[in-house]
Amino acid sequence: MRMRDVYRGLAVATAVAVVAVTLVMLLPPRPDEVAARPVAAPSTVPASSGPAPSASAEPSASPSTADSATAVPAPRTTPSPGSSLAPGYTAMEALYADPRLPKLPKKPGRVAMAKPGKRVFQDRRTGLAVPRLAKPWKAHRAAPFTSKQVLPLRRGSNQRGMLVTCPLPIEAQKSVRDTALLAARWTLNHHPKGARIRWLASQRAKGGGWLLVYQVRYGKHVSRAAVVVLDGGMAKPGLAFVTVPDSQRNRWRDITRVVSGVRVLG
């Protein structure tokens, strides 16, 4: 056999091998080969209605846009009545913007203190002792407060007198008087909708606290109420709050007994 025929045979064999390899690569994989391939792990980013934060993601805005955005302060919205705070406002700014509470008069009234009674209720969660009022007042299930005394409901009225204590439910301020003002605003949550305050008395309470006595008007009716803020040595100052509606106005005198008798537990 001549070498020319040998080379020709080798060339034909090589061409056949290349065609066979190409066909194998183009044919679809068998089912068992698909199952053997690695499966991509599911995304760890939870589904949400907004974009998910990413530590590696680059900001879409240009540097100049970002700088201008941070340089402009967010607009301050006016606090709405009943809200505790509005964006950009301090607690006291929100209070002064609330139309339900007028500013304290320059010379507020004062309470002629009564002689404290001997019967007291000891609230060890606030560190305060409050007068245990005589009948028709009676102890009541306290929650969500830490102590509670109530008057019986009058027929035709869904308002009744109550005396409660609890740890201060708002943020304490540097001034105990400001703290009492915020506490009085908070008590509007426990008066009928649309209630507005008129200040009757403001003065320092025994033990370094502050007391406020005020009238709450709602529609054709009024209640008389008072708050006493006093530090009983607990994690938060204590609050005593009493309110009596006009349907039980013969018990308004008990408000003076309350503000006169709140004290720190000895």
Secondary structure, 3 states (H helix, E strand, C coil): CCHHHHHHHHHHHHHHHHHHHHHHHHCCCCHHHHHHCCCCCCCCCCCCCCCCCCCCCCCCCCHHHHHHHHHCCCCCCCCCCCCCCCCCCCHHHHHHCCCCCCCCCCCCCCCCCCCCCCCEEEECCCCEEEECCCCCCEECCCCCCCEEEECCCCCCCCCCCEEEEEECCCCCCCCHHHHHHHHHHHHHHHCCCCCEEEEEEEEECCCCCEEEEEEEEECCEEEEEEEEEECCCCCCCEEEEEEEEHHHHHHCHHHHHHHHHCEECC
